[in-house]
Amino acid sequence: MIEYYFLLNLTYIQCMDYYEGKYTSVQVQEDGGKKVRFAAHHLRPFISSLGVRGRFRLLLTVEHKFIRLERIG
């Protein structure tokens, strides 16, 4: 399993662009500096009236297939 840790701070309006399908993927910079991209629909459970804020962990298989996204802080 591969783990990436990153901070995310998106406004509600930015989230709505993802939620409405304007964008299909999200690119983040993980703590080690590597850019990682994943499907935007994985953010939906984390959207609030403030947007999406917090520290996250992205879990992938060794083949780089999505397992889950978790808010960890």
N, C-alpha and C positions, 0 to 999 in steps of 0.2 A: 504494500500500500504506500502511496505517495501522499504527503501532507504539505499544504502550503498555508501559511498564516499571513494575514493582511488586514489593514484598516480600510474601512469603507465609509465614506461620508457623502451621501447623495441627497439632494433636496427632494421634496415631494414631487415637484414638477419634473425633475430629471427621472424619477422613478416612474412617473406616469408615461413618459416617452417609452420606457422599456416595457411597461405593463401593457400598453396599447399596441405594441409590436413595431414601433418605429425603429427600434434596434433589436437585433436578435441575439447579440452577445455582449458580454461585459469583459473588458480587459482591465486587470488590476496589476499592481506591482507588489509582489510578495516581499516579505521581510528581507530576503536575501538579494533582492534587486531584480529577480527574474520576472518578466511579464508573462502573465497567465490569463488565458481567455476561457470563459465558460458561457453556457447558454443563459440568457437574461431571465428566462422564466424561473430559474432557480432562486431568484431574489424575491419572488412574490410573497412567500410566507413572512418575510422580514419587513415589508413595507408598512409604515405607520403614517400618521398625519404629519410627522416630521421628516419623512423620507426613510432612508436606511442609514443608520449610524452604528458603528461599533467595530469590534475586532472579530474576525471570522477565521474559520479553518475550512479549507477545501480538501476533501478526501477523494483521491483517484486510485484506480487500479494501477498495477505496474504497466498496463497497456494504455494508460492515460484516459480511461473511461471514467465518467462521473460516478461517484458513490453517493456523496452527500456534501451539503454545505451547512455549517453550524455556526451560530453566533456564540462566541466564547467570552465576550466581554463588551 
